[in-house]
Amino acid sequence: MALSDTTEIHQFPCLDDNYGVLLHDTESGTTIAIDVPHAGAYEQALQDTGWTLTHILITHHHWDHVQGLGELKKKTGATVIGPERSRQKIAGMDRTVEDGDDVLCGPYEVKAIATPGHTLDQISWHIPSIGVAHTGDTLFSLGCGRVFEGDKEMMWSSLSKLLRLLPDETVIYAGHEYTEANARFSLTIEPDNPALQARAREVADLRAAGKPTLPTTMAAEKAANPFLRAGEPSVAKALGMEGKSATEIFTEIRTRKDNA
């Protein structure tokens, strides 16, 4: 039986607009949490599912991703793995990783992809065997993270890395429910993109029904997310920036979003 057949994933809301994610293997009992925005929300999710937490993977040091870590680790004894660049910022890590490192969480081989820009320590986690990635606050549906610690060239490089490394069918989880606002902005960049138009309608319907817009897929984001599409001639044309580099076009899009 393939590992994908024994995997269950539970996504649930935390704080105002964060998501918690639990990934569980039914054969081994391995359960992985990605970030801990709120310990209580994770404890409730574990109680609801009946799963026992074994590992916690951290994407970056911002408080709304780690503030519940100490309490959840104390209550569960889970092994905590996070970015080496945050060794001094995140208490309670048992192991740290750098770009390209692989970690074994039960039967799952998890790849650490450094995607700095939002923060310098940001790690995106990829599990190729089940076709799942968690991109933290780097890649959102129809958006990307605000650039706080890096610069826009760094963020574009990180998004380009995800474009290279994540296959189209990869299921993408991320840190926040920002998609409806991202859709409104994206339509100001590429109003004539039919994939974006369709996704915006889908997102509006999902949110009206109180449903999450995540996970998404790499293919869907490549078709509709203007931040990922900065290298596409159609985006350059829409912005009147023909002949400009993808980095310049991304910088323009991110700057517009910052000022929106």
N, C-alpha and C positions, 0 to 999 in steps of 0.2 A: 504494500500500500504506500502510495506517495505521501510525502510529508504534508503536501497541500491538502490531502484528504483528511488529515487528522488535526488540522489547524482551525481554531475558532478565534475570531477577533471581536472584541466588545469595545465600542466607542461610546463615550458618555460625556455630557457637559460638565465643566468645572468653572468656578468663578463666574465672571460675566460672559466671556465669549471664548474661553479655552475649551479644548477637548482633552479628556483623558483617554488612553488607549491601553487595553490589555490584550495580549496575544497568548493563546493557550494551545498546547499540544495534548490531545486527549489520551495518547498512548503513554507518554512519559510523565505527564502531570506538570511539565514545565510551564510556568506562567511568567510572561515578561510585561512589565509596565514601562511605558515610555513617557518620561517626565512625570513630575508629581506636583501639579498646580495646587492641589488641595488634598491633604491626607484623608479627610473624612469622606470625600467623594470616592476615593479609591477603596477605602474600607467598605463602603456600601456596595460598590461594584463587585468586590471580591465576595462579599456575603451573598449578593444576588446571584452570582454565577456558581458559587461553591468552589471556586478555584483557590489554590494556595500560591501566593506570590513567591517566586524563586529569584527573579532578576529584575533590576531596574536600570534602564538605559537613559542617560541624560543627554539632551541635545545642546544646551547652553546654560549659562549661569543666571539668566534673568530670574527675578524673584517669582514671577508668575509661572515658572517652570520647575522651580526647585523648593519653594517654600514649605511644601509638605514632606520633603524627602526625609528629614531626620526622624520625624514621628512615624512615618510609614516603615522605614528601615527598622526602627526600634521594635515595632509591633510584629514585623514579619520575619526579620532576619535575612531579608533578601540581599543578594550580592549586587552592589552598585557599581556601574561602569560609566565613565564619562570622559570628557575631553581633558587631555594632559594640560592644555593651556589654561584650564580652570582649577588646577590642583590646589591653588591657594585661595580660590574663591568659593568652592563648593565643598562643604564639610561632609564627611561620611563616605567618600568614594573608596572602594576596595581595589579598583583597577582603573587605569587611565589609558586612553588610546590616542593615536595620532593618525593622520591621513593614511588610508590604505591598510590599516590594521584589521585583522579578523579576530572576532571573539566567538567562543562557543558557549551558547546558552542552551543547555540540554541538547536536543538534536539540531538546533538551529545554528548555522554558521552565519554570523552577522558581520557585515562589512561596514567599517567606519569611513565615511567620505567627508573630508573637511570641506565645509562650504562657508567660509568666513565672509563677512560683509555686514550683516545685521549685528553680529558680535564677532570678535576675533577667534573665539573658541568654538563656534557653531559646528556641530557634527550632524550630518544626515546619516541615518541608519538604513542599510539595505539588506534584505534577506532574499537573495536570488532564488533559493530553492522553492520559495512560495510566491515569488513575484510581488513582494511588498516592500515599500520604503516609507520611512517617516522623515520628512524634511524639516521638521521643527519650525522655525520662523524664517527659513530661507525661501522656500517655494510654497505659495498658497494657491488655491484654486483661483485662477484669473488674476493673480497678484504675486508679489514677492515682499519680503520683509523690508521695513524701513532700515536705512543704512545708518547705524548708530556708531559703531566702533571702527569699521573699515571705511572704504570709499566706494564710489559707484563702479569704478573699474574692477575692484575686487569682487563686488557682488555679481557683476556680469560674468566674470571668470567662474564664479561658483555655479551660477545658473548654467553656463556653458558646459561645465563639468557634469552636471546632472543630465543635460541633453545627451552627452556622449556616453555616460555610464548606465543610464537607466533605460531598459528596453521600453518600447511603446506600451506594452501590455502591463507594465508595472502599476500596481495599485498604490496610490499616494495618499498617505495620511499626513496631517499637518497640525500645527499648534492651535489654530484659531478659526472661528467661524466669521470670516470676513468677506465671504464670496459675493453677497448681494451688493455691498458697496463697491467691491472690486469690479463687478459687472457693469455698474453704472459708469465708473471711470473708464473701463476698457472700451466701452462704446464711443467714448469721445476720441479715442485713438484710432480705432478701426471700425467705424460705424457700418461699413458695407461688408464685413466679414460674416458670411452666413453661419459658420460654425459658432461664432461668438453670439450672434443673434439668437440662435437656437439654445445655446447654453444659458444665456441671460433669461430667456423665457422659462427654462427648466428650473433655474435657481429661484426665480420669483415664485413659481408654483410650490416648490419645496418649502420655502420659508413661510409662505402663506399658510401652509399646512402644518407648520411647526416642526418640519423635518430638517435634518442636517444636509448640507451640500457636500460634505466629505464622507467617504473618500472620493477622490477623483482618479484619473489615470494619466499617465504620461502622454498618451496619444491625444487625449482630450485637451490637455494643457498646451501641447504643441500646436494644436489647431486653433485655439481661441485665446490663449493668454498672451497679451501684447508684450509682457516683460520677457517671456521666453522667445518671442518672435522678433526681437530687435534685429536679427540678422536677415529677416525676410524682405525681399525687394518691395512687397506690397505694403509693408509697414513704413519703410523709408518713403515710398511714394505718398502714402496717406499723410505723412508729416511734412512733406515737401523737403525731405532730407536726402534725396537721391545722391549717391556718391559718398555719403558719410559712412563711417565705420559703424559696426554693430555696437561697439562701446559708446560711441557718441550718441547713437539713437537710443540705446538703453538709458543713458544719462539724462537725455531729454524727457523720456517717459517717466523715469523715477522722479525727476525734478517737478514735472507737472503734477504727479500724484502727491508729492510732498506739499505742494502749494494749493491743492484742490480744497 
